């Protein structure tokens, strides 16, 4: 299989991404949909804030980042770090950092979200696997020098959560090798497994 099949971009950022799968007032999903990997819901209030951040991001990334930071502080204060609403807000912060061109910050946020999902759901849960795919897909879009410089964080996190030699870690190493082969000069490489 190629990377596009397993680690394709996670799609269009639409209101469902920003607001979560369903609002608090909607009926709870059936157990089978949660087991099938359905995204846990966020409250109506958080969904509205995320929609406002999305609308703002279309015209003013600086303001959108500020709104996301405020919402992060609010959800963390209300629920703590290990709550799905906090995780959803931090996923948005990761994406906004990427859109803003802050690659190191984006990678740090994406890996933080991966760890939070692993803590909440376990490393094999669909939410965690999806977060790993998002982190990997985001990393692949980075400029070559940033991708090489930031690869070690992904390798370490993926190995920590899934074990050394796991597919996500292997894919990062493979892509990193391709980047190093296509570069015009020597690139620093993360340590070998």
C-alpha positions as CSV (number, residue, x, y, z in Angstrom):
1,X,0.0,0.0,0.0
2,X,1.1,3.5,-0.6
3,X,1.1,6.5,1.8
4,X,-2.0,8.0,0.2
5,X,-4.1,5.0,1.2
6,X,-3.0,4.7,4.8
7,X,-2.1,8.3,5.6
8,X,-4.1,10.4,3.3
9,X,-4.8,14.0,4.4
10,X,-7.6,14.0,6.9
11,X,-9.9,15.9,4.6
12,X,-11.7,19.2,4.4
13,X,-11.9,21.2,7.6
14,X,-15.6,21.7,7.8
15,X,-18.0,22.6,10.6
16,X,-18.0,18.9,11.7
17,X,-14.3,19.1,12.4
18,X,-14.4,22.3,14.3
19,X,-17.5,21.5,16.2
20,X,-17.1,17.8,16.8
21,X,-19.4,15.1,15.5
22,X,-22.5,16.2,17.3
23,X,-23.6,18.9,19.7
24,X,-24.5,18.3,23.3
25,X,-28.3,18.7,22.6
26,X,-28.2,16.0,19.9
27,X,-29.1,12.4,20.9
28,X,-26.1,10.3,22.0
29,X,-24.6,8.1,19.3
30,X,-25.3,4.4,19.4
31,X,-22.6,2.3,21.1
32,X,-21.8,0.7,17.7
33,X,-20.9,4.1,16.1
34,X,-18.6,5.0,19.0
35,X,-16.9,1.6,18.6
36,X,-16.7,2.2,14.9
37,X,-14.6,5.2,15.5
38,X,-17.2,8.0,15.7
39,X,-15.8,11.2,17.1
40,X,-16.9,12.0,20.6
41,X,-19.1,15.1,20.8
42,X,-18.4,18.5,22.3
43,X,-20.9,20.7,24.0
44,X,-23.0,23.1,22.1
45,X,-21.1,26.0,23.6
46,X,-17.7,24.7,22.6
47,X,-19.1,23.8,19.1
48,X,-20.2,27.4,18.7
49,X,-16.8,28.8,19.8
50,X,-15.1,26.4,17.4
51,X,-17.4,27.6,14.6
52,X,-16.5,31.2,15.4
53,X,-12.8,30.3,15.3
54,X,-13.3,28.7,11.9
55,X,-15.0,31.8,10.6
56,X,-12.3,34.0,12.0
57,X,-9.5,31.8,10.6
58,X,-10.7,32.5,7.1
59,X,-9.8,36.1,7.4
60,X,-7.6,36.6,10.4
61,X,-5.3,33.8,11.6
62,X,-3.8,35.9,14.4
63,X,-7.3,36.6,15.9
64,X,-8.3,33.0,15.4
65,X,-5.2,31.8,17.3
66,X,-6.1,34.2,20.1
67,X,-9.7,32.9,20.2
68,X,-8.4,29.3,20.3
69,X,-6.0,30.1,23.1
70,X,-8.9,31.6,25.1
71,X,-11.1,28.6,24.5
72,X,-8.3,26.3,25.4
73,X,-7.8,28.1,28.8
74,X,-11.6,28.0,29.4
75,X,-12.0,24.3,28.5
76,X,-8.9,23.3,30.4
77,X,-10.1,25.2,33.5
78,X,-13.6,23.7,33.3
79,X,-12.6,20.1,32.5
80,X,-8.9,19.6,32.8
81,X,-6.4,18.5,30.2
82,X,-7.6,15.0,29.8
83,X,-11.1,15.8,28.5
84,X,-12.3,15.4,24.9
85,X,-13.3,19.1,24.6
86,X,-9.9,20.2,25.6
87,X,-8.3,17.7,23.1
88,X,-10.6,19.0,20.3
89,X,-9.6,22.6,21.0
90,X,-6.0,21.7,21.0
91,X,-6.4,19.9,17.7
92,X,-7.7,23.2,16.3
93,X,-4.7,25.0,17.8
94,X,-2.4,22.6,16.1
95,X,-4.1,23.2,12.7
96,X,-4.0,27.0,13.2
97,X,-0.3,26.8,14.0
98,X,0.3,25.0,10.8
99,X,-1.8,27.5,8.8
100,X,0.2,30.3,10.4
101,X,3.4,28.7,9.2
102,X,4.7,27.9,12.8
103,X,5.8,24.4,11.9
104,X,7.6,23.6,15.1
105,X,4.6,24.7,17.2
106,X,2.3,22.8,14.9
107,X,4.3,19.6,15.3
108,X,4.4,20.1,19.1
109,X,0.6,20.5,19.3
110,X,-0.1,17.6,17.0
111,X,2.1,15.3,19.1
112,X,0.5,16.6,22.3
113,X,-2.9,15.7,20.9
114,X,-1.7,12.2,19.9
115,X,-0.5,11.7,23.5
116,X,-3.8,13.1,24.9
117,X,-5.8,10.7,22.8
118,X,-3.6,7.8,23.8
119,X,-4.1,8.7,27.5
120,X,-7.9,9.1,27.0
121,X,-8.6,6.1,24.7
122,X,-5.5,4.0,24.6
123,X,-2.8,3.7,21.8
124,X,-4.9,1.4,19.6
125,X,-8.2,3.3,19.7
126,X,-9.5,4.8,16.4
127,X,-9.2,8.3,17.8
128,X,-5.5,7.8,18.6
129,X,-4.8,6.1,15.3
130,X,-6.5,9.0,13.5
131,X,-4.4,11.6,15.5
132,X,-1.2,9.7,14.5
133,X,-2.3,9.8,10.9
134,X,-3.0,13.5,11.1
135,X,0.3,14.2,12.7
136,X,2.1,12.2,10.0
137,X,0.1,13.8,7.2
138,X,0.8,17.3,8.5
139,X,4.5,16.5,8.9
140,X,4.7,15.3,5.3
141,X,3.5,18.7,4.1
142,X,6.3,20.6,5.8
143,X,9.2,22.1,3.8
144,X,12.1,19.6,3.6
145,X,14.4,21.3,6.2
146,X,11.6,21.6,8.7
147,X,10.4,18.0,8.1
148,X,14.0,16.7,8.7
149,X,14.5,18.9,11.7
150,X,11.2,17.9,13.3
151,X,11.1,14.2,12.4
152,X,12.7,12.9,15.6
153,X,9.8,14.1,17.7
154,X,7.4,12.1,15.6
155,X,9.6,9.0,15.6
156,X,10.0,9.2,19.4
157,X,6.3,9.7,20.1
158,X,5.1,7.0,17.7
159,X,7.6,4.5,19.1
160,X,6.6,5.4,22.6
161,X,3.0,4.9,21.9
162,X,3.0,2.0,19.4
163,X,6.4,0.4,20.0
164,X,9.6,0.7,18.0
165,X,9.2,-0.4,14.4
166,X,5.5,0.3,14.3
167,X,4.1,1.3,11.0
168,X,3.8,5.0,11.7
169,X,7.4,5.2,12.9
170,X,8.6,3.2,9.9
171,X,6.8,5.5,7.5
172,X,8.4,8.6,9.0
173,X,11.8,7.0,8.7
174,X,11.1,6.0,5.1
175,X,9.9,9.4,4.1
176,X,12.8,11.0,6.0
177,X,15.2,8.8,4.0
178,X,13.6,9.9,0.7
179,X,14.0,13.6,1.8
180,X,17.6,13.0,2.6
181,X,18.3,11.3,-0.8
182,X,16.7,14.2,-2.7
183,X,18.5,17.0,-0.8
184,X,21.4,18.8,-2.3
185,X,23.5,18.6,0.8
186,X,23.8,16.6,4.0
187,X,20.8,16.7,6.3
188,X,20.8,15.9,9.9
189,X,19.1,12.6,10.6
190,X,17.5,11.3,13.8
191,X,19.2,8.6,15.5
192,X,18.7,5.0,14.3
193,X,16.2,2.8,16.1
